[in-house]
């Protein structure tokens, strides 16, 4: 009996490591490809030596014929993603609190409209949003990449459901002490939602960081391109440079990996709430 149980546990470990290897191998291959000599990229699984030539090539702007601002594109992505994620978090907290703790006429209708919009194909709104951007004169500006992404319905839905789990008596007690809605959000609701905020922040940051279509649509100034757009353009004039392409891909995934490692503890706590 004990031997059978040990065999099953060993089989589970083998399957777990096999799944882990399948998931991690593409990233390891990408990292090795970015560090491999150019004549060994996609030719050897493990390079004979490691070099930073691909990263140096990116930071120097690529070929002299068609120089590309890779480093600036990285900071553009960081700026746009950070600003958009911050705005999405703020609006989601405000709207989620209002829908869960503030009684007003039409609250259920707004909640149902948000649920309906979540299942609505977002690409249908692409042209109307683009026309709005052109109307306000935001085309080819950072505002065009930030403001239209300032609201995320999934984040609103998550905060609304989490805030409903907070006892109404706690909110009423704070009101009796003279606290307004913004004070309650800042001192009670926001600190209590730290775990779920980590989940929402990571997903929003990751979703905005990998955005491609919208950034390609509203910006064509090379100095304002995000790393995703520049990486997509690499398949054209730089299609013969797989090493730098892997290096740019590593830079693209690096912030997400760092954030996950920093907030892994809160991520696990937030996932426990979601799976309840």
Secondary structure, 3 states (H helix, E strand, C coil): CHHHHHHHHHHHHHHHHHHHHHHHHHHHHHHHHHHECHHHCCCCCCCCCECCHHHHHHHCCCCCCCCCCHHHHHHHHHHHHHHHHHHHHHHHHHHHHHHHHCCCCCHHHHHHHHHHHHCCCHHHHHHHHHHHHHHCCCCCCHHHHHHHHCCCHHHHHHHHHHHHCCCHHHHHHHHHCCCCHHHHHHHHHHHHCHHHHHHHHHHHHHHHHCCCHHHHHHCCCHHHCCHHHHHHHHHHHCCCCHHHHHHHHHHHHHHHHHHHHHCHHHHHHHHHHHCC
